Every structure is written in C-alpha cells, then in structure tokens.
Amino acid sequence: MAQESPKNSAAEIPVTSNGQLEDSHEHSFNRDLKHSLPVELGLSETKITSHGFDSTKEGVVEAGPFPGKGSSASPKSSVISPSSAAASRLAGQGCDLIIPTGGRAQQKSGPVVLADEVKNPAMEKLELVRRWSLNTYKCTRQIISEKLGRGSRTVDLELEAQIDILRDNKKKYENILRLAQTLSTQLFQMVHTQRQLGDAFADLSLKSLELHEEFGYNAETQKLLAKNGETLLGAINFFIASVNTLVNKTIEDTLLTVKQYESARIEYDAYRTDLEELNLGPRDANTLPKIEQSQQLFQVHKEKYDKMRNDVSIKLKFLEENKVKVLHNQLVLFHNAIAAYFAGNQKQLEQTLKQFHIKLKTPGADAPSWLEEQ
C-alpha cells in the first residue's frame, strides 16, 4: 500500500473546541512533516506559508530545530504560529514551502499579509519639490549665464521683433489712453460749468426786464454748448472704453502668452545646455543613463517651447488684425465727433453717435424703478 502523504496526515489532526491541538497528535504531526522533507533540509531551515481557501488572511507556520539525528535542540524549540489549530487546517488544505536564505527563523506575532506597495503621499510631495527645485536651479543658472554673456540662448529674430513692436505700441497706446481720459475729465468740467452758467443767465433773464433778451440769448447758447459737450463726451468715453479694452485686455493677454513663451524658452535652453555638457563628457555605464534621461527631458521642453512659439505667432497675427479694425473705427469716431463739435454742427455730431450706435445717458437721470423694469 502506498504511504500516505504528509498533507493527508496533517489534515486528519483533530482539533478541540477551543481551537488547540491535542497533545497526543502534535508530536505525530511534526514527525510526519520531518519525514516528508528531504534529508539535506533541516526543519530549522523551513518556513511553511499556508493559504486558506475560505479566508482572505494568510497564516505562517514556522518550525524550529526538530530533535533528531545530529541535533541537540529540545522538542520545546518547535514553534507553530499563530495558532496550532489554524496551522493544522491550513496545512491540510495545501502548503507552500519557503526556504529562507539563512539565519534563524524568527517567531511571528501575527499573520503575514502580502500586499502591493502603497504610494506615500509625503514621498510624492517630496519628489515634486525635488523636481521643482532642480528645474528652478537650472533656469536660474541659465538666466545668470545669459546676463553674464557666458551662456547661449535660442533667438527667433522675426518673432522677437514682433514682440518688441507690440510692447512699444502698448506704451504708446497707454499714453493716448491717459491723454484721452484727461480730455474727458476736462470736458466734463467745462460742460458742468456751461450748464451752471446757462442756468444763471436764464434766472437773470427773468429778473432783469431791461436785459431780458441779452441774458436769454446767452442762456440758450450755454445750454446748447453744454448739450453738444455731453454728446462729444459720450463719444470720447466710448473711444476710451474701446482703447482700454484693446490695451489692458487683448494686448495684455497676448503679452501673458509671451511671458509663458519666454519661460519655456529659458527652460529649453537650460536643458539644452545640460545635455550638451553631458555629451562633451565621457560615455560609460554611469553617464549613459544620465545622458538618456537628459535627452528625454530636453525633448519634453523642446516640444513645449515649439508649442508656445506657435501660440505666440498665432496670437500676434490675430491681435494685429483686431487692433487695426478696432483702432480704425475708434479713430474715425473721435475725428468726426471733435470736428462736428468745434464746427458747431449739432446734426453732424448726433449723426456720428448714431453711426457708431452710441446711446447717451440723460444727465441727472436716475436708474429706472422696479416697476418700469417690469
């Protein structure tokens, strides 16, 4: 008859109600386990990990030196963890033999669970800080090298010229905007004064019978000038609002893209210089991985630089078209309004505002009530 395997013998170990093995069978289990192992393998070098089929936990059975031939250890040195009953059931269901590399087996205080490595958020943040610090160092070194005239920089002559023209035009447009705002403020003061002067002439025309006509003519003239001034003021304020949108929003948005492009250019040159320095050095087992990594980083920043350069070119093109269209309309409005006002052509002045769809706010008019809004 074929001899029964140690697996079947271990599966027949009785277990008491409290989960402990009976003393009479513990020695038999260890003896069968010893005979099932190769002769060259001592029990002190064996660790048995059992996987339960009905549980997600894993148990570990560790066996110390077993008393036998050539061993002076006592039977008490054998250890079964975490519990004899659990180890017996797991051993009966299936065991995996793990042979350690060396050293004494240490007693485990609990079950061993093998799990995948969990990412540590602190380590991820530390890695981000490290990358940011390295990138900042490279960019700072590149900027200092360029200012000292030691480092080389990538220059797109055509694009750089367009950017310089845009910045110069922005300064000139801002100057026009300030002067137009000053003119609007002064014109508002004059219109306000003319309106008060017309009211004063009208009052004297009623109270001075001998000068009734003279005061009346002047009152009508000042009121007409105040009305035309309000119309001109509306045209100038519309001109200011349009130029302000062009300068402080459209052009500023393009210059923001230009700043991002310049930052990408500095990073590109920094990693390009780093790669060039590595290529000039020796090539061995230690430097080749660094060169490969530097090449990858250089390629990433080169793609970013090319993308930003393309974005700046497109924005400059659209900005030029929008600027010409906006300034053409606003300059025509400003010229026609000023000319009609000082020529005393009230109809032409009003026609200019209608042409550009400008609605004047009635002086002293309050906001409509909630009933009127309904």
Beta strands, then each sheet from edge to edge (+ up, - down):
strand 1: 47-51
strand 2: 58-62
strand 3: 95-98
sheet 1: 2+ 1- 3+
end
